Amino acid sequence: MSKESKRIFGIDLGTTYSSIAYVDEYGKPVVIPNAENQRVTPSVVFFDGDNVVVGEVAKESARLYPNDVVSFVKRSMGEPNFLFRHNDRSYRAEEISSFVIRKVVQDAEQQLGEKITDLVITCPAYFGINEREATRRAGEIGGFNVHQIINEPTAAAIAYGSMEVAEEKVVLVYDLGGGTFDITMIDIKPGESIEVICTGGDHNLGGKDWDDRIVTYLVQEFQKATGIAKDILDDPDTWQDLQLSAEKSKKVLSQRDKTPVLVTHGGERVKANLERSQFEMITQDLLERTISLTHEMLGEALKKGYTKFDEIILVGGATRMPCVSARVAQEFSVTPKVFDPDEAIAKGAAIYGWKLFLQEEFMDQVAKKTNKTVDELEDIDDTELDSLLDEVEQLVADDTGYSVSDVRKAKIKIKNVTSKSFGVVAHDENDKEIVYNLIVKNSDVPVLARKSFGTAIDDQDAASIKIMENEISDNIAPYNNAVEIGTAVLDLPKGLKANTPIEITFKLNEEGRLEITAEETSETRRYVNVTIDTRSVIQGEELEEAKARSRHIMVS
Ligand code: AMP
């Protein structure tokens, strides 16, 4: 491998578990076990004095030190009001997630004897702009170069498409993780492209909800047996204890028909019995929600001309519950394939990182051959590139140690869609506030859209535009169905008359980052400076402080 080249590692930053993978010298994706020799690490952080402990030990510590342990922070990514307070300090979800990333990276470095600096991190397809940006920041706070944030189902499809698929297929990826549900339709053309057609899901539906139902059941059983009517979950120790027992018994029920669970509180001990059939009954509505979300997504796919699919693959730990495959098979009359539920996402991210790494190497070699800089290569014509192809691929193979066929495989195209609609606040004919969507959900990305509006008064020096995110697949969305993700502040040129047209452009890139520009278009086009103001993602001084803090906090 060349000295300056750096491998890019894939991280599955899960709600409940995280993992890291890379592509080995044979071109095979491999998950790297942690220091405890586990292939997944609980995304749980324990603040132990000045340092933090991540993983199984943190998870177990929750019983003894419930106030020092934080978990499920992924559900709060990009949420301005989430702060975990510990010892007079407040931590945002991205800073807590940075500790999880550092733990899996650190353990992988130990295993491989290699410094890891470059990452691709996954997030649910369902994440909006702020959640994605917060995920990127989590990596940056940890001190890493984050090359891309990619969607979990896309990552799973990349792993599936690269490892399992020999002919063209349309595949549904049903991804039920610890905290989120994503359903995605993907068109796989082996060796050529992996194209996301449509995506849907729920940010707040995952294995944890199944756990919560068990917790409620256990509380009721305890109350029945002891006659104690008060809510025992008010006690943080009992709450932690029941959460852990619930998850354990849920996993047991994936193997067995019933399981005993011990509930202890205030010196009382109750042995409850949980049967699989009862568990399935108390969680049935959750499973049904995944089915109706799947139908919603299929409706969207139909609008794009996709009338059927060939396969359903199940990924995400919670698809291990037998009721999931049974219900999916019943509804869609296909036997779903369980595909590497715990590792597919990290492996897909690793393959994607590897592809980026080889592409960079490829461009570097082309630049060397043509005596140009990489930036100048934009102008190179296809015939010139084609004539260099074989030679450059061989050079990349020699330099990186991968085979020429692996170097070629890395050229597969990956196309995505946006999982949200993006717009601005406008007024309808009755002067009611609505959202005008410039970019509509499930559009192919990258995408660019423009809209003009007129200034309100003479000499207006600034305008601010509320940027809204929503799930409505239409240009007009009700105001109440959208959330504000930030404000674009426009510094207008001097001396504009009222009603001067200002054109705003929304540009959404491949990884779901939104760039907003504006121009005044009355006479000559004049650039209008736009600043985006959002409280949802750590930035500025607060970001620098978190980075500095991270350097002084030991993670184990
Ligand atoms: P993921 O985010 O994909 O790692 O999925 C984690 C979720 O899968 C958590 O809610 C786990 O409790 C759940 N899970 C893992 N293994 C099993 C299992 N054997 N049966 C049921 N749920 C499981």
Boltz pocket constraint, residues with backbone or C-beta under 6 A from the ligand:
constraints:
  - pocket:
      binder: B
      contacts: [[A, 14], [A, 15], [A, 16], [A, 17], [A, 176], [A, 177], [A, 178], [A, 179], [A, 206], [A, 207], [A, 208], [A, 247], [A, 250], [A, 251], [A, 252], [A, 254], [A, 315], [A, 316], [A, 317], [A, 318], [A, 319], [A, 320], [A, 321], [A, 341], [A, 342]]
      max_distance: 6.0
